[in-house]
Amino acid sequence: MASEGYAATAELYDFVVPYRDRPDIHFFVDLARESGGPVLELGCGTGRVLIPTSRAGVQIVGLDQSPEMLAVCRENVQEEPPDVQARIRLVEGDMRQFELSRQFALVTIPFRPFQHLLDVDDQLACLSCVHRHLENDGKLVLDVFNPSLTSLTRENLDQEQESAPPFALPDGRSVVRREKVVARDYFRQIISIELIYYVTWPDGREERLVHALPMRYFFRYELEHLLERAGFKMEEAYADYERNPYGSTYPGELVFVARKP
């Protein structure tokens, strides 16, 4: 068994059905087009949003802390036409402390990497870096999950649940992914999850990979106040990627658009 986060599971990421079919790409690509670029994406991972943004004709820089995820991203980028490749720059770095010596019209943090920042100091450090890298009137867009009170109080600790349909890899391995909640810290608002990948090789060998994932959850006004504290002006709070207003569905998503005045 391995428990190494993305070091062990980066090669599986693009095949996980809920990730592959996540309905947010058009939202971030449309915002990138509207901004005119350039765009900075924090937590770009394997390029799930980054590459479609470049295909849309927008210059984009992708930053990620995981060398394994960036390695997969580079492979994915190399499969694109030369003009798409030319609009992409990848940087290994920490979203809490980075210096790119340029500014952007739009900074995006898709699919919740901001929730990996577990305390306020780290959250403000990230937002300060973003603020510094934005042009005046530039926008920050990030999404987090809207906490379901029912889910947060459910008695399901250490119970494995199937969290994605089984999938196969090009080399013949088959994978079943499950997840379990291993801890809840109601005072620090942190939920600790394990994503567990059961891998069966063509020769019958079996492997169990574990990605431990502590996540800080936010409530709407808490995060709005955090953004204001970091010097941003709130513009929109959406419940989904169709730009429906927050509160139109529960629990929905929490998608924020904030501007640097």
N, C-alpha and C positions, 0 to 999 in steps of 0.2 A: 504494500500500500504506500502511496505517496501523498503528501499533503503540502504542496508547494505552490498553491495559487496558480497564477497564470503560467509559471514555469512548467507546470505539468499539463496544463489544459489549453494552452493557446492554440495548438493545432486543431482542437476540437471546436473552437468557438464558432466558426462560420457555418458549421453543420447543425448547430442546435436550432431546432425549428422555431421556437419563440424569438430567438435573436434574428434568425434569417428573415422571418416574416414580420418583424416588428413594423408597425404602421407609421413610423415617424420620419422616414427618409424624405418624403415629399415636402413635409413641413420645413425641415432644416434647409433643403435645397431651395425652396421658394424664398425663404428669408435671405439666403446667400445671394440669390439673383437680385432681390429687392435692394440689398445693401450695395451692390456693385463690386463688392470685394475691396481689398483682400479680406479673407476670413482666417481666423485662428480657431482651431478645434482642440479643446483640451480633453484628454482621455480618448484619443482617436482610435485606439485599439487596432483592429485588423483592417480598418478603412471602410467599414460598413456605410458610414455617412460621408466620409471624406472623399472617396472615389466618385460617387454620384455627384457630389458638389463640383468636382473638377470636370466631370463630363458635361456639366451644365455651363462650362466656360468661365468658371470663377477660380481665381488664384486662391490657394488654401495652404496653410501650414498646419500640420498635425503634430501635437505634442502628446507623448505618453511616457509613463515611468517604467513600463515593462519592456525590456529588450526582446522578450519572446513574442509579445504581441506585435511589436514593431517589425520583427523579422518576418512574421506572416504578412503584415501589411506591405512590406517591400516586395514580397513575392507577388502579392495581388496587384500592386501598382505596375510591376514589370509586365503583366499580362495586358495592360491597357495600351492604346495607341500612343505614339510619341507626343502628340499635342496634349493629351490628358496627363501623361507623366510629367511634362514640362511645367504644368501648373501646380504641382505638388511638391512640398518640402516636408520632410519628416525630422522631428527633433526628439531625442530622448531627454526627458526632463521631469521635474517635480512641479505640479501645478501650484504648489505653495510658494515656490521661489524659482522664477525663471526670468531671463533677460534676453530678449530677441532683438533689441536695438531697432525696433520699428513699431509702427502703430497699425491698427486694423479698423476697418469699418464695422466689423461684426466679430464677436467672440461667442462660440457655442460650446456647451458642455452637455452633449446628448447622452441619454440613457444612464443618468444617475451617478456618474463618477464623483460628483460633488458630495454625495452621501458617504463616500469613503473617508471624508475629512471629519473626524470624530469629535473635535472640540472647537470652540469658538475661535481660539487663536489661529488654528489652521485654516478655518473657513475665512476669516478676515484676511489672513495672509494671501490666500488665493484670490480673493476679491480685490485686494490692493494691487496685485500683479496684473489682473485683468484690467482694472481701471487705468493703470499706467500705460497699458498697451493699446488702449482704445483711442481712436480719434475723438475729438469733440463731437457730440451728437451721435457717436457710435453706440451700438447696442450690444448687450449681453443677453443671451438666451440660454436657459438651463431648465432641465426637468428633473423632478424628484417624484417618488410615489406619494400619493395622498394617503396618509395613515388611516387604515380601517380600524376603528376601535374594536370591532368584533374580532378581527384577526389578531390584533395585538394582545387580546386577553384570552385567546383560545388555549385550551389545555392540550397542547400537542407537542410539548418539548420532547426531543429525541425520537420522534416518530418519522420514519422515512416516508415521503410521499413522492409519487411519480410526478415530475414537473415538466416533462417534455416527451413527445413521441420518440420511440427508438429511431436511431438513424445509423447509416452505414458510411464508412470512410472509403475513399478511392482504393486503398490498399487491401480492402476486404474485411477490415475490422468492423464489428458491430458494437453499438454503444447504447446502453440504457442509462438515462440520467434521472436521479432522484435527488430530493433535497430534504433537509430537516432543520428545524429551529433548535439550536443547542442552548441558547440563553437569551433572556430579555432583561435589559437594565432600564427600568421605567424612569429612573431618576436622571440618567444621562441620555435617555432616548436612543438607546443603541439596541439593535436586534442582531444577534449573531447567527448566521446561517452556514450550513455546509452544503455545497453542491457536490454530489457523489456520482462519479462516472464509473459504471461497470462496463469494462471493455473486454470483448471476446475476440481473440485473434483467429485467423483462418486455421491455424493448427490446433485450436482448442484451448490454448492458454487463456487464462483469465487474469484481469488486472483491475484493481480498484483505486481510482484516483479521487482525491478529496481536495476541493477548493474551499478553504475557510473564508468567510466573507462577513466581517462585521460592518454594519451600516447604520449611520445616524439618520433618524427620520425627523422630518420637520413638519410643523403645522404652518398654514398659510401665512398668518400675520407675523409669526416668528421670523420666517425667511424674508418677508417684505421689510421688516424692521432691520434685519441684518444687511440687506442690500442698501437701504437708506443710510445706515451707519457707515457703509463703505463708500458713500458718495454717489450712489446711483439714484435715479428717479424712476420709480415704478411706472410702467406703461400699461401692461396687460398681465392678467392671470387667466390662463386657459385650463379647461378640464380635459382637453384632448388635443390631438394634432389636426383637427378640423377647425380649430380656433373657436370652439364653443366656450361660452363663459364659464368660469369656475362656479361650481354649484349646480350645473346643469345635469350632472350625473354623480353618483356616489359609489365607491370612493373616487373613481376616475384618476386622472393624473394631476400633477401640479406643474404647470408649464409657465415659466415667468419670462417676461420681456422687460428689461430695464435699460435705461439710457444713461450715458455719461453726459451731464449737462455742459 
